Amino acid sequence: MSGVDENSHSADYVSEATLPQVGYDDDLTWVVSHMGSLWLWLGREVHRYDATNRTFEPMGLRGRKTKGAVTVGRYLVVSIERELDGVDELWVQDGRGWWLLDEGEFGWPVALYGVAGNADLLCGRGTDPNQTALWQFFDRDEDPAYRQSMTLTSSLLDGGERDLEKVWRKVGAIFGWPDDRSGQDPVQVTVRYSVDAGQTWNDVATGQLQPVDRSVEVTGSIEKVESSRFIQLQVSVEGVSDWAPVLLGMWAEHETLDLPVRRRRWRLTIQCRDTLVRRDGTPSEHDARTIADQLWSLWESGAITSFRDVDQNDEYTVRIAGIREVVPSPGRLDMDASSEIELTLVEV
């Protein structure tokens, strides 16, 4: 402001921004100055004021409602109710993106900066009086306050090819602790993955980390064939006492389908008849239409299946890349049903 008149108590002002029209009851529940920018809750989403363009920019964190926000050093902590089911979540913005700090049942977050022991953040937990939760953001000598366990889950990973199916082969996590740690007991870590957006998780590898190791990579192969566009990785750490490893990164090894890479191919014609006899002289258990329907279903679903080359006596993991059914001209009623299906199989 400028031009303040002490006698009339009036002032001239310059408008820096105009807020959008308020549409929800909890709009502007909080407005926080963080790292030189103005952050606020608007339209059930976190916004940041862009002083250059004088616009309010959505920052990608939404919820049913908010229960407050606070700045803790270089971190912005926001409490929201998850849109899906209303569960309370605490999210942290560190300048690179949003990180889920915790979930459960929380109240308004409060910054402590170490005035109460080693805690930097306090938040009410649950509905009972005096039930609180504390978090430490910054290191303090002789006061590490390590959590006994923690779990970190990645976002949906696509391997740089979002529109293509992949076969996931191997996953791993890299840990390191280059500084001196005073711990003695090993720490247990588990690496797991999910190909259905976190509905089910599969353990791949476990390991025990020792303070003297300084750097460890925990890896494991995916035993069953998993085909999907996306994969999520999760690392859990348990048994932490007076030292903790630092998670440096997680990775997944995969093969992208439908790319021009070298892999085995087979082209063959399958006889679909009601009276088929196998190589060992036994009759087939399925009629012509059942055989054809099964092959068409495998192709339509893009399923991964096993294929045994009886000439080489080797088994391969394949998918059907091409299919064509040829039905002969209509025959007499006393003839067996028959057709020929031309298949192209590709190793995955």
N, C-alpha and C positions, 0 to 999 in steps of 0.2 A: 504494500500500500504506500501511497505517497500523499503529500499535501494535507497532513493532519492539522485540523484547527482545534486547539486546546479549549477555546471558549465555547464553541458550538458542539464540540465532541463529534464532529463529522469527519469523514475521510473519503478520499478518492481511492478507487481500486481498479486493478487490471484483472480481467477474467482470464484465467489460464485454461480452463476447460469447462465444458457443459456436460453434466451427467445425463446419460440416456434416461428415458422415462422409466420410473420404477414400476415393475410388473408383479413382483412377489412380495409377500409380507416380510421376508427376511432380507430383502435387498439392503445393502449397506449396513448389515449387522456389524461388520468390522471393516475398518480402513487402516492399513498398516503401511508405514514407511519402511522399506526394506532395500538395502544396498542402492540407495539413491533413486529408487522408483516408488511409486504409489501403487499398492496392491489393495484390492477390495473384492467383496463378494457381491455379485450382480447377476441376476437371471439364473440363479442356482449354479453359478460357475465362478471360478476364480478369474479375475481380470487384472491386468497391469496397465497403468496409464503410460502411454508412449508420448513423452513430452515433445519429441521431434514432429510427429504428425498430429499431435493433440487428439489422439483417439484412444479408446479403451480396448485393449487387445485380449481376447480369451486365451487362457493359458493351459487349457486342456484338462482341468480337474473339475469334475461336476459331482453333484450329490443332491439328495432330496432336500437337505437343509444343512446349515453349518452350525457348529458349536464353538466357533472362534478361531482366531489365528494369532500367532505371536512370532516375532523374530528373535532367533537365538544365534547371535554372531552372524555368520554367513549363511545360516539356514533359516528358511521360512517354514514354520510348522502350521498346518491347517487341519482342523478337525471337521469331518463331514459325516453325514449319514449316507451310506452306499445306496445308489439308485436301485440296485437289484432287489435287496431285501431289508434295507434300513439299518444294517449293522454299522456301528460307529467305527471310523477309521481315522488314523493319524497319518498324514502325508507330509513329506519333507521335500522342499525344493532347494537344491544346492547350486543352481545356476546351469546345470547340465540337463536336468529333468526332474521328474517326480519320483520319489521313492516311498514305498509303503513302510512306515515305521512300526505300526502295531494296529491291531483291530480287537474289538471287544465291545465295551460299553464305557464311553468316556464323556467328560465334561469339557469345560473351557481350559485350554492349555495356558500355562503361566511360565514365564522365563525366570530361572533362579540364578544362573551364572555361578553356581558353586557356593552360594551363601548357605545352603543346607547340605552339609557334607559334600559329596562328590556330584550331586545332581545339577544338571543344567536346565531340565524341563520337568515341570510338575503338571499332572492332569488328574482330575477326579476319575476314579474307576468304579463303575457300578452305581447303585442307588443308595447304598448304605452310607451313613455319615462317616466322615474321617477315613474313608477308603480311597487311597490315592495310589498313583503310579509315578515312578521317577525314571528318568533317562539321563545318561551322561553322554555328552557330545564331544568333550575335549579331554585330552589326557592330563592327568595330575600325578605327580610323583607320590609313590607309596599309597595311592588311593585309586587303583584301577577300576574297581567295581565292575568286574566282568559278569555278564550274564552266563548262567550255567548252560544255556542252549540257545540256539538261534537257527532260523530257517530263512533262506533267500531264494526267491522264485523269479525267474526271468520272464520277460514278455514273450509273445509269440515270435519265434524266429523262423525266417523263411529262406535262409541261405542265399539271399540276393535274387531269388527267382520266385516271386510271390505267386505267380499263376501256374507253376508247374509242380507236379507230384515229385516227391523225393522218397528214396529208400534210405532210412537212417541206419548207419552201421555202428557208430561208436560215439560215446560221449565222455566228457571228462571235466575236471576242475583243477585249477592251479592255485596253490597256496604258497605264501612266503612270509617270513618274519625276519628280515635282515638285522634288526637291532637285537640287543641282548635281552633275553627274557629270563625271569627268575623261576619259572615253573619247572616242575619235575614230572608230574603225571602226564601220560599221553592223552590226547584229545581225539575223540571218535568223530569221523566225518562220513557222510553217506551222500552219494550222488544218484539222482533218479531223474526220470524223464516222463513226459506225457505227450501223447499225440492227439488227445481229444480235449484240448483247451483246459486242462487241469481237472477234468472229472475223475480220471484214474491216474495213479502214479505207479511207476515200475522202478524198483531199486536195481541199479546196475553195478555199483561198486561201493565198497566200504574200505576205510583205511584208518590207521592210527598214526597220528602226527606226534612226533617227539620234538621238544624244544631245541635239540641239538641239530635237527635236520636242516633247518633254515629255509628249505624250498622243497616242496613235494607236489607231484602231479598224481591225482587219483583218477584212473581211467577204467573203463569197462566196455566190453562189446555188447551190443544188443543181440541177444540170442535169436529171438523170433523176428521174422521179417515184418517191419513196420513201414507202411507207406502212407504218407500224408503230405499236405502242403506245408504244415507248420509243426514245430516242436517247441515244447517248453522244458526248461531245465530247472532243477531244484537241488540245492545243497543244504544239508542240515549238519550242524555242529553240536556235539553233546559232550558232557563231562568237563566243561571249562571250570577251572578253579582260579589260578593266579597267573595264567597267561592264555593268549588266544591267537590262533593263526589269522592271517589276513587273506581274504579271498581275492586273488588277482584277476581271475577270469574263468569263464565257463565256455566250452566249445562243443560242437557236434559235427561228426564226420558223416557225410551223406553222398548219395549218388542221385543226380537229377535225371528224371525220366524224360523221354521225348527230346533228348539232345543228341546230335550226331556224334556219339562216341562209339568206340569199338566195343562190341559185345556180341556174343554168339546169337545166331538166328537160326530158326528151323522153319522150313515150309513143308507141310505134310497134308495129306488128305485122309480124313477119317470116314470110314464106312458106317453109316447109321442104318442098321437093319434089325428086324425083329428076331432073326435067327442067326446071330453072330456066334462064332466059335473062337475062343482065345487060342493063343499059341500052345498052351498046355493041354488043349483038347477039351476044356470045360466050356459049357455054354455061358454066354453073357447074362448077367443078372438084370439088365435093363433092356427095354424095347427101343425102337428107333427114335421115337419122339422124345423120350426121356433123355437119351444121350444128346440129342440136338439141343433140347432146352437147357441142359446143364452147361453146355459150351457157350450158348448165347448169353446166359446169365453171368458167366465168368467174364465175358467180354464187356457187357454193359456196365458191370460194377467196377471194372478195372482191377479186379482182385489179383493178388499175388498168389501163385500156387506152385506146387512142385511138379517137375517133369522128369521122368526117367527115360534116358536114351537106351533102349534095350540092346542096341547094336554095340554100344560102347560100355554098357553097364555102368553108366554114371548118372547121378541125379543132379538137377539144376533147379534154381529158383527162377521162374519165368512169369511173364504176363502175356496175354493175347494181344498182339499189336494189330492183327488183321483177321477178318473172318468172312467167309462167303459160303453160302449153302446152295447147292445145286440139287434140285428135285427133278427126277426124270419125268418124262411125259406120263400122264395118268395111265395106270395099267388096269388090269382086270381085278375084280373083287377078290379073287382067290389068290392074288399075289401078295407077298409080304410088303409091308410099308418100308420104304427105304429112301435115303438121300445121301449125298456126299457133302462133307463140310471141309473146305480148304482153310487151313489155319496158318498164320504166321506167328511164331513164338519168339520173344525177345528175352534174353537173360537179364536179370536185374540184380 
